[in-house]
Amino acid sequence: MSDPRQIGLFDEGGDIVLDPGAVVLKGFAAAQGPDLLAAIAAVEAAAPFRHLITPGGRRMSVAMTNCGPAGWVSDARGYRYQAADPDSGLPWPPMPPLFSDLAERAAAAAGFAGFTPDACLINRYVPGSRLTLHQDRDENDMGAPIVSVSLGLPARFLWGGLTRGAPVRRLPLLHGDVVVWGGPSRLAFHGIDTLMDGEHPLTGPLRYNLTFRRAL
């Protein structure tokens, strides 16, 4: 792929360099789509999707669940990772090897060899849902990248800078695209614009996102 220091360039495969340490790997996970969705369904059976409440009392429009040793949760006490599902009291489902292998390969392709995730946040979007600009800063290991996999309906990815007031770019993400960011871009603000109506052959009117992190 292209040198991650060359901002805004495309390589031969169409990958997009956003900023130093941040790249969109176009179609990287597309071939694994059916297997990834089957694994999501298995996780959902053990830990159903739910709409978390922010510390400020707002209900998130995106439904979510987790798998792996650590799961991200939000409630009146704040944002945090914990080993147990607060709804069931049971450990989060194990991370499928398919998930961890994909995350490791994508991180290596983006220049972050040796990444091993211990948390996978699974978000489910319906038309009208969105994820406002935010930083991923609840993890203990800020030296590890974030790996984000898009499945299903296309979305507009919001990519900002290291401050909330920095200019925001909007980039289309298609089924199978993977965004990886770390290093100098690890704390960049990012989000998902309001999801538009649509129908995907594998997910129907839904979009799923897998976000891999090193949380502990």
TADA-V962957 format. One record per pair of residues at least 4 apart in sequence whose ideal C-beta (glycine too) atoms are under 7 Angstrom apart, sorted by sequence separation. I is the first residue (numbers start at 1). J is the second residue. D is the distance in whole Angstrom. If there is no record, write none. Layout:
BEGIN
I J D
I J D
END
This chain:
BEGIN
2 6 6
10 14 6
11 15 5
18 22 4
29 33 7
32 36 5
33 37 6
34 38 6
35 39 6
36 40 7
37 41 7
38 42 7
39 43 7
40 44 6
41 45 7
43 47 6
44 48 6
53 57 6
54 58 5
85 89 7
95 99 5
97 101 6
98 102 6
99 103 6
100 104 6
101 105 6
102 106 6
103 107 6
104 108 6
105 109 6
106 110 6
108 112 7
125 129 5
162 166 7
173 177 5
181 185 5
182 186 5
200 204 6
203 207 7
10 15 7
18 23 6
44 49 6
53 58 7
66 71 3
74 79 5
84 89 6
85 90 6
95 100 5
107 112 4
108 113 5
150 155 6
161 166 3
181 186 7
199 204 6
203 208 6
10 16 6
17 23 5
18 24 7
53 59 6
54 60 7
66 72 6
84 90 6
160 166 5
161 167 7
199 205 6
2 9 5
16 23 7
29 36 7
73 80 6
84 91 6
85 92 6
181 188 6
198 205 7
9 17 5
15 23 6
16 24 4
51 59 5
52 60 5
83 91 6
107 115 4
160 168 5
2 11 4
8 17 6
15 24 6
51 60 5
72 81 6
73 82 6
159 168 7
1 11 5
7 17 6
15 25 5
16 26 7
71 81 7
136 146 6
158 168 5
159 169 5
6 17 6
15 26 6
70 81 4
71 82 6
104 115 6
7 19 6
14 26 5
51 63 5
52 64 6
103 115 7
104 116 6
158 170 6
159 171 6
195 207 6
2 15 7
4 17 6
7 20 7
13 26 7
50 63 6
70 83 6
73 86 6
1 15 5
49 63 4
50 64 7
69 83 6
71 85 7
103 117 5
156 170 5
157 171 5
2 17 6
5 20 6
49 64 6
50 65 7
4 20 6
49 65 5
156 172 6
157 173 5
4 21 6
48 65 7
100 117 6
47 65 5
154 172 6
155 173 5
4 23 6
47 66 7
55 74 7
154 173 6
54 74 6
154 174 5
44 65 6
52 73 7
53 74 7
55 76 6
71 92 4
99 120 5
1 23 7
43 65 6
52 74 4
53 75 6
157 179 7
55 78 5
150 173 4
152 175 6
166 189 7
170 193 6
43 67 5
68 92 6
150 174 7
151 175 6
67 92 6
95 120 5
133 158 6
150 175 6
162 187 6
164 189 6
175 200 6
66 92 5
67 93 5
162 188 6
67 94 7
68 95 4
133 160 6
150 177 5
161 188 6
67 95 5
160 188 6
161 189 7
115 144 6
149 178 5
159 188 7
160 189 4
115 145 6
148 178 7
160 190 7
133 164 7
147 178 7
148 179 5
159 190 6
158 190 6
112 145 4
147 180 5
158 191 4
158 192 7
110 145 7
133 168 7
145 180 5
146 181 5
157 192 6
158 193 6
145 181 6
146 182 7
50 87 6
145 182 3
155 192 5
156 193 4
47 85 5
81 119 6
107 145 5
144 182 7
155 193 7
107 147 5
155 195 6
106 147 5
145 186 7
153 195 6
103 147 5
142 186 6
47 92 6
153 198 5
47 93 6
46 93 4
72 119 7
102 149 7
153 200 5
70 118 5
71 119 7
152 200 5
68 117 7
69 118 5
70 119 4
72 121 5
43 93 5
68 118 6
137 187 6
152 202 6
153 203 7
68 119 5
152 203 3
68 120 5
135 187 5
151 203 7
155 207 6
66 119 7
67 120 5
153 206 6
66 120 7
135 189 6
152 206 5
153 207 4
66 121 6
67 122 7
134 189 7
152 207 4
66 122 7
133 189 5
151 207 7
152 208 5
39 96 4
64 121 6
65 122 5
81 138 6
133 190 7
134 191 6
151 208 4
64 122 6
80 138 6
133 191 4
39 98 6
64 123 5
79 138 5
132 191 5
150 209 6
39 99 6
64 124 7
131 191 5
149 209 7
62 123 5
63 124 4
131 192 4
148 209 6
149 210 4
36 98 7
62 124 7
130 192 6
35 98 6
62 125 6
130 193 6
148 211 5
130 194 4
130 195 7
146 211 7
147 212 4
32 98 7
72 138 7
128 194 6
129 195 6
62 129 5
128 195 7
146 213 6
61 129 4
112 180 7
127 195 5
61 130 6
62 131 6
126 195 7
127 196 6
32 102 7
110 180 4
112 182 5
125 195 5
127 197 5
144 214 3
106 178 5
29 102 6
107 180 6
141 214 4
106 180 6
139 213 5
49 124 5
139 214 6
140 215 6
139 215 5
140 216 6
136 213 7
28 106 6
127 205 6
43 122 6
126 205 7
126 206 6
25 106 6
28 109 7
125 206 7
40 122 6
124 206 6
125 207 4
25 109 6
124 208 6
25 110 7
123 208 7
122 208 7
123 209 4
23 110 5
122 210 6
120 210 6
121 211 4
120 211 7
120 212 5
119 213 5
117 212 4
117 213 6
118 214 6
119 215 4
117 214 6
118 215 6
118 216 5
4 111 5
1 109 6
103 212 4
99 210 7
37 151 6
36 151 6
33 151 6
29 149 5
81 215 5
18 159 5
33 175 6
33 176 6
30 175 6
70 215 4
30 176 3
70 216 5
24 171 7
29 176 5
69 216 7
28 176 6
27 176 5
28 177 7
29 178 5
27 177 6
28 178 4
26 177 6
25 177 7
24 177 6
25 178 4
16 171 7
24 179 5
25 180 7
23 180 6
22 181 4
21 181 6
21 182 5
21 183 3
20 183 7
21 184 5
22 185 4
20 184 5
21 185 4
20 185 6
37 202 6
19 185 5
22 188 7
37 203 7
34 202 6
40 208 6
19 188 7
33 202 6
END
